Amino acid sequence: MRAQVQQQFVLSCQKTARQRLAVFSVGVCSAVLFPLLWVSLNQSHQQQAEREKTLNAIQLSLSQLVDVERLYSVFVEHNAELKQLSSDIEQRGLVPADWTMRQIKLSKLEATRAEAEVYLDSIAQSPTVYFIPERFEAKVADSKDDLFRWRQGSRDAVFVTILGRYYARKPQ
């Protein structure tokens, strides 16, 4: 019986030793593998963050490219219009080098109706003269008057504002 007890004790010690060895092995493996897994997981997160950053940069570039394509099509359209306008200008003899330009600035000038008519006739367009107004205003001096009809005995005065560019063809 003693041999049997000894054998059971030896088996028990071997079993305990195996269990301890298994626990020790699991502990060592955990101690080694856990940091390796942690580093690997951390690298995966960093790689994912880099991929997302790259994806965002690509999406931004794509949206900018779409904007550039849209602006390019607008440019092409406007460029075609500009060429057509330039052609029309040349055909009509409106080449800028053939014209002189003067700035006209009459601001709230008080004048008689006859004088105001002379100012307006002087900027009337013709084949050799044209006026591009920025602002034009004519109003009566007396609030009881009408711009086109005035009362007998009223002040024959109007206020005229003419602002713009006056072009005249240079003599050929």
Buried (B, 14 or more C-beta within 10 A) or exposed (E): EEEEEEEEEEEEEEEEEEEEEEEEEEEEEEEEEEEEEEEEEEEEEEEEEEEEEEEEEEEEEEEEEEEEEEEEEEEEEEEEEEEEEEEEEEEEEEEEEEBEEEEBEBEEBEBEBEBBEEBBEEBEEEEEBBBEEEEBEBEBBEEEBEEEEBEEEEBBBBBBBBBBEBBBBEEE
